[in-house]
């Protein structure tokens, strides 16, 4: 799970609604959940239909060199309060196309926008725009605080607002992110925790109050409302952590072998993504737990079976991003370069190295080397590059 907690900043004018390719996401918090809350009863979730986002175009990647395409399928992390030399080098020297702000900040909107501007200035001349992301879920997982950023409640408390109230609140929170020049929020959490009574048995989500409820209908309505508000402000939401972290008994950030024995391809944990991703542009984040009933041999981020489930059964054609592959215990059993290669080969579009940017060069070099030696892998990289560029172009058209 992404480990980071930055600070808030003043708000800038909300961007127009984005019509962008979908993408994925996840983040970890570390404070105890607020007291129990009965989820509010949401309106019926809309019927799932194909995601209304631009179709990925491999042609979009044709004008870029292989090396430039590899840069577009990587996202590097930096502490939210400084320009990390490693992250700066990744963007400047390797053309990495994504930046993730992690940690905790109380500096406010203006300071955050200033930090982002320094990174944007590092992008090579003529390169596609830099995508800037952070974790702004609410509760313990709120990177940005300070002047211009509201204090956001835990997701389980956000659900008390009901879909209409939450949509309005999320539009305000999204406008604050847009004012700080943030493109992507790695939120909301779409995980379904088993029950209010057992929530503390689920360390990464339930115990931290990151869930919107305990059934598919509630989570679809409330997480969907949060995502709608983000889009209305011109910020791309990310649904996480496919195919679900609400039933595991350990945290993938700190435990190498986290195995889910409950979720299957027909579970509501998967079904909720059909509803959520059909409602508008988004990313989807895949985690690093293993799923006994889907692919017991590989963590989700490295599993062709999990990615096929998302693409074929859920019908998601947007951008898929991994949870952190730089320092999470569940990923560290694989060498950094192999993590990036295996995730891309499985069907992921963006490899996130958020907590430890020092692994980025090894990831970049391994992907380039594999692509130079394997034409089929080159095609796989260019497919993801095209999907990312299509999403970036759609965002630029609606916000520019």
FENPEPE-V580685 format. One record per backbone hydrogen bond with DSSP energy under -0.5 kcal/mol. CO is the residue of the C=O (numbers start at 0). NH is the residue of the N-H. E is the energy in kcal/mol with one decimal. If there is no record, write none. Layout:
<<CO/NH/E> <CO/NH/E>>
This chain:
<<1/3/-0.7> <1/27/-2.9> <7/107/-3.2> <17/19/-0.5> <21/282/-0.7> <21/318/-9.9> <22/238/-0.7> <23/284/-1.0> <36/38/-0.6> <39/41/-0.7> <50/52/-2.2> <55/57/-0.6> <56/59/-1.9> <57/60/-1.7> <58/61/-1.3> <60/63/-1.6> <64/68/-2.2> <65/69/-2.3> <66/70/-1.8> <67/71/-1.3> <68/72/-0.8> <69/72/-1.0> <70/73/-1.2> <70/96/-2.9> <72/350/-2.5> <73/97/-0.7> <74/352/-3.0> <75/99/-2.8> <77/101/-2.6> <78/81/-1.4> <81/83/-1.0> <83/87/-2.8> <84/88/-2.3> <85/89/-2.0> <86/90/-1.9> <87/91/-2.8> <88/92/-2.9> <88/93/-0.8> <89/93/-0.9> <89/95/-2.1> <90/94/-0.7> <90/123/-0.6> <96/130/-2.6> <97/75/-2.5> <98/132/-3.1> <99/77/-2.4> <99/101/-0.6> <100/134/-0.6> <101/79/-2.5> <103/5/-0.6> <103/6/-0.5> <104/7/-0.7> <104/144/-1.9> <107/8/-1.2> <107/111/-2.0> <108/112/-2.8> <109/113/-2.1> <110/114/-2.0> <111/115/-2.6> <112/116/-2.3> <113/117/-1.5> <114/118/-1.5> <115/119/-2.7> <116/120/-1.9> <118/121/-1.5> <118/122/-0.6> <119/122/-1.1> <123/126/-2.1> <129/131/-0.5> <130/98/-2.9> <131/182/-2.0> <131/183/-2.2> <132/100/-2.7> <133/135/-0.7> <133/185/-3.1> <134/142/-2.4> <137/140/-1.3> <139/141/-1.3> <140/136/-1.9> <140/137/-2.0> <142/104/-2.3> <142/144/-0.6> <143/7/-0.7> <144/107/-1.6> <145/148/-2.5> <146/108/-2.7> <149/151/-0.6> <151/138/-2.9> <153/156/-0.9> <153/157/-2.3> <154/158/-2.0> <156/159/-1.0> <157/160/-1.9> <158/161/-1.5> <160/164/-0.7> <161/165/-2.8> <162/166/-2.5> <163/167/-1.9> <164/168/-2.2> <165/169/-3.1> <166/170/-1.7> <167/171/-1.5> <168/172/-2.4> <169/173/-2.8> <170/174/-2.1> <171/175/-1.7> <172/176/-1.7> <173/177/-2.8> <174/11/-0.9> <174/178/-2.1> <175/179/-1.1> <176/179/-0.6> <176/181/-2.2> <177/180/-1.7> <182/235/-2.7> <183/133/-1.4> <183/185/-0.5> <184/186/-2.4> <184/237/-0.5> <186/237/-2.6> <187/239/-1.3> <190/192/-0.7> <195/198/-0.8> <197/200/-2.1> <198/201/-1.7> <200/202/-0.6> <201/204/-0.7> <201/206/-2.3> <203/28/-0.5> <204/207/-1.2> <204/209/-1.9> <205/208/-1.3> <206/32/-2.3> <208/154/-0.6> <208/155/-1.6> <212/192/-1.1> <214/218/-2.3> <215/219/-2.7> <216/220/-2.0> <217/221/-2.8> <218/222/-2.4> <218/223/-0.6> <219/223/-1.3> <220/224/-1.6> <221/225/-2.2> <222/226/-2.4> <223/227/-2.4> <224/228/-2.0> <225/229/-2.0> <226/230/-2.5> <227/231/-2.3> <228/232/-1.2> <229/232/-0.6> <229/234/-2.6> <230/17/-0.7> <230/233/-1.9> <232/14/-2.6> <235/184/-2.9> <236/282/-2.0> <238/24/-1.2> <238/284/-2.9> <239/189/-4.4> <239/190/-0.5> <240/243/-3.0> <241/286/-1.6> <244/247/-0.6> <245/193/-1.0> <249/251/-0.5> <250/253/-1.4> <250/254/-1.9> <251/329/-2.1> <252/328/-1.4> <255/257/-0.8> <256/258/-0.6> <257/259/-0.5> <257/289/-3.0> <258/260/-0.5> <259/291/-2.6> <262/292/-0.6> <263/266/-1.7> <266/269/-1.2> <266/270/-2.4> <267/271/-2.5> <269/272/-1.4> <269/273/-0.6> <270/273/-1.1> <270/274/-1.1> <271/275/-2.4> <272/276/-2.5> <273/277/-0.8> <275/278/-1.2> <276/279/-0.5> <280/236/-0.5> <281/318/-0.5> <282/23/-1.4> <282/238/-2.5> <283/23/-1.3> <283/320/-2.7> <284/241/-2.3> <285/322/-1.8> <286/300/-1.4> <288/299/-2.8> <289/259/-3.3> <289/291/-0.6> <290/293/-1.9> <290/294/-2.5> <294/290/-1.0> <294/297/-0.7> <297/290/-0.5> <298/301/-2.1> <299/302/-1.6> <301/303/-0.7> <302/306/-2.2> <303/307/-2.5> <304/308/-1.9> <305/309/-1.9> <306/310/-2.6> <307/311/-3.2> <307/312/-0.8> <308/312/-0.9> <308/313/-2.1> <309/315/-2.1> <314/50/-0.8> <314/316/-0.5> <318/283/-1.8> <319/348/-2.0> <319/349/-2.1> <320/285/-2.4> <327/330/-1.6> <327/331/-1.7> <330/333/-2.0> <334/338/-2.2> <335/339/-1.7> <336/340/-2.1> <337/341/-2.9> <338/342/-2.2> <339/343/-2.2> <340/344/-2.6> <341/345/-1.8> <342/346/-0.9> <342/347/-2.2> <343/346/-0.8> <349/321/-2.0> <349/351/-0.6> <350/74/-2.3> <350/352/-0.6> <351/324/-3.0> <352/76/-2.1> <355/358/-1.4> <356/359/-1.4> <358/362/-2.0> <359/363/-3.0> <360/364/-2.8> <361/365/-2.0> <362/366/-2.2> <363/367/-2.4> <364/368/-2.5> <365/369/-2.4> <366/370/-2.4> <367/371/-2.4> <368/372/-1.2> <369/373/-1.2> <373/377/-2.1> <374/378/-2.2> <375/379/-1.7> <376/380/-2.5> <377/381/-2.6> <378/382/-2.2> <379/383/-1.9> <380/384/-2.7> <381/385/-2.6> <382/386/-1.9> <383/387/-2.6> <384/388/-2.7> <385/56/-0.6> <385/389/-2.3> <386/390/-1.9> <387/391/-2.6> <388/392/-2.8> <389/393/-2.1> <390/394/-2.1> <391/395/-2.5> <392/396/-2.3> <393/397/-1.6> <394/398/-1.8> <395/399/-1.9>>
